[in-house]
Amino acid sequence: MATTQKAPDDAGVGPKPRGSYAKSESTRAAILDAALEVFAQGGYHVGSLREIATKVGISEAGLLHHFTSKARLLEAVLARRDQLAAQFVPPHPGDGVRAMSGLIELAQYNACVPGVTELYCMLSAEATAPTHPAHAYFVRRYEQTRATLVEAFSNLAARGLLRENVTPASAARSTIAMMDGLQVQWLLDRSVLDMAEELRDHLRSVTLVEV
């Protein structure tokens, strides 16, 4: 009896690309996790691509297939952190009250991922040097963060929820300084303070929002 065969063009078209793509994405995620750990432990300059590749179980060349340079890998690690932060406080918050709650939630999240928090603090300090590959990133990020918080506090001011003699710009600057300073103190000794509670007290001192 004759059998009907699939035309060659149909053979393996569906599953293979999907499986290959899933494997590639899984490898990229593993590389980012390993890079986060390595950079958090020793900083960007000390951490090596070879060490990151070894943690993932691939060669350095295999790592460079996914991220063409160490600087590109760092950008991807920082971008991942920004994506997570945006889930709590979006770039254009609109509702200032919701943004205040989001800041508290972000502080609580940061306490659950000390490696991410440590990496951010370490890199932001290193990147004050203009020659650091993340310098432009942090300059841009602070500009964007200030703009986001000014928008949130401006919304509160328009609703009569900002305290007297407090401007949206000053509230934004002091809140960023508070969050960054709390992170450093918490990383040095986690028994000293609760980042979310300290931030809550600060927000109550500049707004009339009960967060």
Sine and cosine of phi, psi and omega as CSV:
sin_phi,cos_phi,sin_psi,cos_psi,sin_omega,cos_omega
0.00,0.00,0.69,-0.72,0.03,-1.00
-0.97,0.23,0.59,-0.81,0.03,-1.00
-0.92,-0.39,0.49,-0.87,0.01,-1.00
-1.00,-0.08,0.80,-0.60,0.00,-1.00
-0.94,-0.35,0.48,-0.88,0.06,-1.00
-0.94,0.34,0.56,-0.83,0.08,-1.00
-0.90,0.44,0.54,-0.84,-0.03,-1.00
-0.80,0.59,-0.56,0.83,-0.04,-1.00
-0.89,0.45,-0.40,0.91,-0.05,-1.00
-1.00,0.05,-0.27,0.96,-0.18,-0.98
-0.92,0.40,0.88,-0.48,0.12,-0.99
0.90,0.43,0.34,0.94,-0.08,-1.00
-0.94,0.34,-0.68,0.74,-0.11,-0.99
-0.96,0.28,-0.92,0.39,-0.18,-0.98
-0.89,0.45,-0.60,0.80,-0.12,-0.99
-0.88,0.47,-0.78,0.62,0.02,-1.00
-0.86,0.51,-0.64,0.77,-0.01,-1.00
-0.90,0.43,-0.70,0.72,0.00,-1.00
-0.91,0.42,-0.66,0.75,0.01,-1.00
-0.91,0.42,-0.67,0.74,0.00,-1.00
-0.90,0.43,-0.69,0.72,-0.01,-1.00
-0.89,0.46,-0.65,0.76,0.01,-1.00
-0.91,0.42,-0.67,0.75,0.01,-1.00
-0.89,0.45,-0.70,0.71,0.02,-1.00
-0.90,0.43,-0.61,0.79,0.03,-1.00
-0.90,0.43,-0.65,0.76,0.02,-1.00
-0.91,0.40,-0.68,0.73,0.02,-1.00
-0.87,0.49,-0.68,0.74,0.00,-1.00
-0.90,0.44,-0.65,0.76,0.02,-1.00
-0.91,0.42,-0.62,0.78,0.04,-1.00
-0.90,0.44,-0.70,0.72,0.01,-1.00
-0.89,0.45,-0.65,0.76,0.03,-1.00
-0.89,0.45,-0.69,0.72,0.00,-1.00
-0.92,0.40,-0.65,0.76,0.02,-1.00
-0.89,0.45,-0.65,0.76,0.03,-1.00
-0.85,0.53,-0.71,0.70,-0.01,-1.00
-0.91,0.41,-0.73,0.68,-0.04,-1.00
-0.92,0.40,-0.73,0.69,0.00,-1.00
-0.91,0.42,-0.58,0.81,0.00,-1.00
-0.93,0.37,-0.54,0.84,-0.04,-1.00
-0.97,0.23,-0.68,0.73,-0.12,-0.99
-0.83,-0.56,-0.01,1.00,-0.06,-1.00
1.00,0.03,0.18,-0.98,-0.08,-1.00
-0.92,0.39,-0.68,0.73,-0.09,-1.00
-0.95,0.32,-0.59,0.80,-0.04,-1.00
-0.97,0.22,-0.66,0.75,-0.02,-1.00
-0.90,0.44,0.73,-0.68,-0.05,-1.00
-0.94,-0.35,0.41,-0.91,0.07,-1.00
-0.90,0.44,-0.58,0.82,0.00,-1.00
-0.89,0.46,-0.67,0.74,0.02,-1.00
-0.90,0.44,-0.67,0.75,0.01,-1.00
-0.90,0.44,-0.71,0.70,0.00,-1.00
-0.88,0.48,-0.65,0.76,0.00,-1.00
-0.89,0.46,-0.64,0.77,0.02,-1.00
-0.89,0.45,-0.55,0.84,-0.02,-1.00
-0.99,0.13,-0.38,0.93,-0.03,-1.00
1.00,0.05,0.49,0.87,0.04,-1.00
-0.77,-0.64,0.15,-0.99,0.04,-1.00
-0.99,0.14,0.28,-0.96,0.07,-1.00
-0.88,0.48,-0.60,0.80,0.05,-1.00
-0.90,0.44,-0.61,0.79,0.04,-1.00
-0.90,0.43,-0.62,0.79,0.05,-1.00
-0.90,0.44,-0.69,0.72,-0.03,-1.00
-0.93,0.38,-0.28,0.96,0.11,-0.99
-0.92,0.39,-0.54,0.84,-0.02,-1.00
-1.00,-0.03,-0.59,0.81,0.01,-1.00
-0.73,-0.69,0.90,-0.43,-0.21,-0.98
-0.94,0.33,-0.23,0.97,0.03,-1.00
-0.38,-0.92,0.23,-0.97,0.03,-1.00
-0.90,0.44,-0.61,0.79,0.02,-1.00
-0.90,0.44,-0.65,0.76,0.03,-1.00
-0.90,0.44,-0.62,0.78,0.02,-1.00
-0.90,0.43,-0.68,0.73,0.03,-1.00
-0.87,0.49,-0.68,0.73,0.03,-1.00
-0.85,0.52,-0.66,0.75,-0.02,-1.00
-0.93,0.38,-0.62,0.78,0.04,-1.00
-0.90,0.44,-0.71,0.71,0.01,-1.00
-0.92,0.39,-0.61,0.79,0.02,-1.00
-0.90,0.44,-0.61,0.79,0.04,-1.00
-0.89,0.46,-0.67,0.75,0.02,-1.00
-0.90,0.44,-0.65,0.76,0.00,-1.00
-0.90,0.43,-0.61,0.79,0.03,-1.00
-0.88,0.47,-0.65,0.76,0.02,-1.00
-0.92,0.39,-0.68,0.74,-0.01,-1.00
-0.90,0.43,-0.59,0.81,-0.03,-1.00
-0.92,0.40,-0.33,0.94,0.06,-1.00
-0.93,0.36,-0.42,0.91,-0.01,-1.00
-1.00,-0.08,-0.69,0.72,0.02,-1.00
-0.72,-0.69,0.98,-0.20,-0.02,-1.00
-0.92,0.39,0.36,-0.93,-0.03,-1.00
-0.82,0.57,-0.55,0.83,0.05,-1.00
-0.85,-0.53,1.00,0.07,-0.16,-0.99
-0.92,0.40,-0.53,0.85,0.00,-1.00
0.95,0.32,-0.98,0.21,-0.03,-1.00
-0.99,0.15,0.94,-0.33,-0.04,-1.00
-0.91,0.42,-0.59,0.81,0.00,-1.00
-0.90,0.44,-0.70,0.71,0.02,-1.00
-0.90,0.43,-0.58,0.81,0.03,-1.00
-0.90,0.45,-0.63,0.78,0.03,-1.00
-0.89,0.45,-0.67,0.74,0.05,-1.00
-0.90,0.44,-0.62,0.79,0.01,-1.00
-0.90,0.44,-0.60,0.80,0.05,-1.00
-0.89,0.46,-0.66,0.75,0.04,-1.00
-0.89,0.45,-0.69,0.72,0.01,-1.00
-0.90,0.45,-0.60,0.80,0.02,-1.00
-0.91,0.41,-0.67,0.75,0.03,-1.00
-0.89,0.46,-0.64,0.77,0.04,-1.00
-0.91,0.42,-0.65,0.76,0.03,-1.00
-0.90,0.43,-0.70,0.72,-0.02,-1.00
-0.86,0.52,-0.54,0.84,0.03,-1.00
-0.94,0.33,-0.34,0.94,0.00,-1.00
-1.00,0.02,-0.23,0.97,-0.02,-1.00
-0.77,-0.63,0.94,0.33,-0.06,-1.00
-0.86,0.52,-0.52,0.85,0.02,-1.00
-0.89,0.45,-0.67,0.74,0.03,-1.00
-0.92,0.40,-0.70,0.71,-0.01,-1.00
-0.89,0.45,-0.67,0.74,0.01,-1.00
-0.91,0.42,-0.66,0.75,0.02,-1.00
-0.87,0.48,-0.72,0.70,-0.02,-1.00
-0.87,0.49,-0.74,0.68,-0.02,-1.00
-0.89,0.45,-0.69,0.73,-0.03,-1.00
-0.91,0.42,-0.73,0.69,-0.05,-1.00
-0.94,0.35,-0.60,0.80,-0.01,-1.00
-0.90,0.43,-0.54,0.84,0.06,-1.00
-0.96,0.29,-0.73,0.69,0.02,-1.00
-0.86,0.50,-0.62,0.78,-0.14,-0.99
-0.97,0.23,0.01,1.00,0.12,-0.99
-0.92,0.40,-0.36,0.93,0.08,-1.00
-0.96,0.28,0.81,-0.58,-0.05,-1.00
-0.85,0.53,-0.40,0.92,-0.04,-1.00
-1.00,0.08,-0.14,0.99,-0.02,-1.00
-0.94,0.35,0.66,-0.75,-0.03,-1.00
-0.89,0.46,-0.31,0.95,0.01,-1.00
-0.98,-0.20,0.12,0.99,-0.04,-1.00
-0.85,0.53,-0.79,0.61,-0.03,-1.00
-0.88,0.47,-0.60,0.80,0.01,-1.00
-0.86,0.50,-0.74,0.67,-0.06,-1.00
-0.95,0.32,-0.58,0.81,0.09,-1.00
-0.85,0.52,-0.74,0.67,0.00,-1.00
-0.91,0.42,-0.64,0.77,-0.06,-1.00
-0.92,0.40,-0.66,0.75,0.03,-1.00
-0.91,0.41,-0.61,0.79,0.06,-1.00
-0.88,0.48,-0.70,0.71,-0.02,-1.00
-0.93,0.38,-0.64,0.77,0.00,-1.00
-0.91,0.41,-0.69,0.73,0.05,-1.00
-0.87,0.49,-0.69,0.72,-0.01,-1.00
-0.89,0.46,-0.66,0.75,0.01,-1.00
-0.88,0.47,-0.72,0.69,-0.04,-1.00
-0.96,0.30,-0.57,0.82,0.09,-1.00
-0.87,0.49,-0.66,0.75,0.03,-1.00
-0.88,0.47,-0.68,0.73,-0.01,-1.00
-0.91,0.41,-0.71,0.70,-0.01,-1.00
-0.94,0.33,-0.49,0.87,0.07,-1.00
-0.91,0.41,-0.61,0.79,0.06,-1.00
-0.89,0.46,-0.66,0.75,0.03,-1.00
-0.92,0.40,-0.64,0.76,0.01,-1.00
-0.88,0.48,-0.66,0.75,0.00,-1.00
-0.91,0.41,-0.40,0.92,0.00,-1.00
-0.99,-0.15,0.12,0.99,0.00,-1.00
0.96,0.29,0.43,0.90,-0.07,-1.00
-0.94,-0.34,0.18,0.98,0.08,-1.00
-0.96,-0.27,0.70,-0.72,-0.07,-1.00
-0.92,0.39,0.40,-0.92,-0.01,-1.00
-0.87,0.49,0.55,-0.83,0.03,-1.00
0.92,0.39,0.21,0.98,0.09,-1.00
-0.93,-0.38,0.81,-0.59,0.05,-1.00
-0.98,-0.19,0.41,-0.91,0.05,-1.00
-0.82,0.57,-0.63,0.78,-0.02,-1.00
-0.92,0.39,-0.69,0.72,-0.01,-1.00
-0.93,0.37,-0.61,0.79,0.03,-1.00
-0.90,0.43,-0.63,0.77,0.02,-1.00
-0.90,0.44,-0.74,0.67,-0.03,-1.00
-0.89,0.45,-0.71,0.70,-0.05,-1.00
-0.93,0.37,-0.54,0.84,0.01,-1.00
-0.94,0.35,-0.67,0.74,0.05,-1.00
-0.89,0.46,-0.71,0.71,0.01,-1.00
-0.88,0.48,-0.66,0.75,0.01,-1.00
-0.88,0.47,-0.74,0.67,-0.04,-1.00
-0.90,0.43,-0.69,0.72,0.00,-1.00
-0.91,0.41,-0.69,0.73,0.00,-1.00
-0.91,0.41,-0.63,0.78,0.03,-1.00
-0.89,0.45,-0.63,0.78,-0.01,-1.00
-0.89,0.46,-0.68,0.73,-0.01,-1.00
-0.90,0.43,-0.74,0.68,0.01,-1.00
-0.87,0.49,-0.65,0.76,-0.02,-1.00
-0.92,0.40,-0.64,0.77,0.01,-1.00
-0.91,0.41,-0.55,0.83,0.01,-1.00
-0.95,0.30,-0.60,0.80,0.01,-1.00
-0.39,-0.92,0.98,-0.22,-0.10,-0.99
-0.95,0.30,-0.16,0.99,0.02,-1.00
-1.00,0.04,-0.15,0.99,-0.10,-1.00
-0.97,0.24,-0.60,0.80,-0.10,-0.99
-0.45,-0.90,0.27,-0.96,0.12,-0.99
-0.94,-0.34,0.93,-0.37,-0.10,-0.99
-0.85,0.53,-0.69,0.72,-0.04,-1.00
-0.90,0.43,-0.66,0.75,-0.03,-1.00
-0.94,0.34,-0.65,0.76,0.04,-1.00
-0.90,0.43,-0.65,0.76,0.03,-1.00
-0.92,0.40,-0.61,0.79,0.04,-1.00
-0.86,0.51,-0.70,0.72,0.02,-1.00
-0.89,0.46,-0.65,0.76,0.00,-1.00
-0.90,0.45,-0.72,0.69,-0.03,-1.00
-0.90,0.44,-0.55,0.83,0.06,-1.00
-0.93,0.36,-0.41,0.91,0.00,-1.00
-0.98,0.18,-0.33,0.95,0.00,-1.00
-0.92,-0.39,-0.22,0.98,0.01,-1.00
-0.77,-0.64,0.13,-0.99,0.09,-1.00
-0.96,-0.27,0.37,0.93,-0.02,-1.00
-1.00,-0.02,0.73,-0.69,0.09,-1.00
-1.00,0.02,0.98,-0.18,-0.03,-1.00
-0.96,-0.28,0.00,0.00,0.00,0.00
